[in-house]
Amino acid sequence: MRIQVINGVLARQHFKDGSDAGFAPLAAGTYEVLGPVKDGFLEICKDDGVNVYLLIEKLEAYVTAGEVVIS
């Protein structure tokens, strides 16, 4: 599955040990979704190889607002 970000959105970033590293920008573009992760997050691979995590509830809000398209 892929998502297309129309307007930039914020996603979560994790350190290598899995702890929270704060927010990371997800700029406009198309990204590969690696799959759901526990705790209701979707794992997304950015072009620079860094994986970020988007809360599924937030994804639904972004889709409703037209900021993200799922394909």
Phi and psi in degrees as a GROMACS rama.xvg file:
@    title "Ramachandran Plot"
@    xaxis  label "Phi"
@    yaxis  label "Psi"
@TYPE xy
-128.747  153.188  ARG-2
-123.873  145.481  ILE-3
-112.285  120.62  GLN-4
-91.756  118.593  VAL-5
-82.0519  -50.2004  ILE-6
-115.091  145.786  ASN-7
-55.9449  143.637  GLY-8
-132.099  169.148  VAL-9
-104.535  138.439  LEU-10
-126.572  170.802  ALA-11
-93.0253  151.58  ARG-12
-123.809  144.359  GLN-13
-120.079  148.001  HIS-14
-74.0645  168.957  PHE-15
-59.2835  -28.6261  LYS-16
-82.1443  1.18842  ASP-17
93.2263  -5.75922  GLY-18
-76.782  158.662  SER-19
-69.9021  133.051  ASP-20
-113.416  13.2575  ALA-21
93.0385  -162.334  GLY-22
-88.9993  152.212  PHE-23
-135.784  135.401  ALA-24
-71.8787  142.446  PRO-25
-117.56  95.6871  LEU-26
-69.2857  164.375  ALA-27
-55.1208  135.47  ALA-28
154.98  -174.924  GLY-29
-112.7  135.259  THR-30
-132.355  149.079  TYR-31
-84.0522  132.392  GLU-32
-94.494  124.443  VAL-33
-85.5191  -19.6658  LEU-34
136.795  169.771  GLY-35
-73.4233  148.815  PRO-36
-119.547  153.953  VAL-37
-54.0312  161.981  LYS-38
72.3783  17.8446  ASP-39
79.7069  23.0436  GLY-40
-106.257  151.268  PHE-41
-107.155  130.425  LEU-42
-90.1464  127.924  GLU-43
-124.948  134.229  ILE-44
-96.5089  119.425  CYS-45
-81.9135  164.215  LYS-46
-60.9335  -27.4383  ASP-47
-84.5635  6.38796  ASP-48
87.4896  -4.07384  GLY-49
-84.1344  133.202  VAL-50
-94.0322  135.739  ASN-51
-122.422  167.377  VAL-52
-128.919  130.459  TYR-53
-118.11  123.538  LEU-54
-60.744  131.523  LEU-55
-59.3347  -36.817  ILE-56
-62.5564  -38.8483  GLU-57
-67.0996  -39.8178  LYS-58
-58.8297  -44.9024  LEU-59
-60.0036  -40.826  GLU-60
-65.4565  -41.1013  ALA-61
-65.2093  -38.8446  TYR-62
-65.7996  -45.528  VAL-63
-60.5867  -38.4316  THR-64
-78.31  -6.76421  ALA-65
79.5006  15.1053  GLY-66
-86.8427  -19.3513  GLU-67
-137.566  140.466  VAL-68
-121.393  130.553  VAL-69
-97.4902  132.248  ILE-70
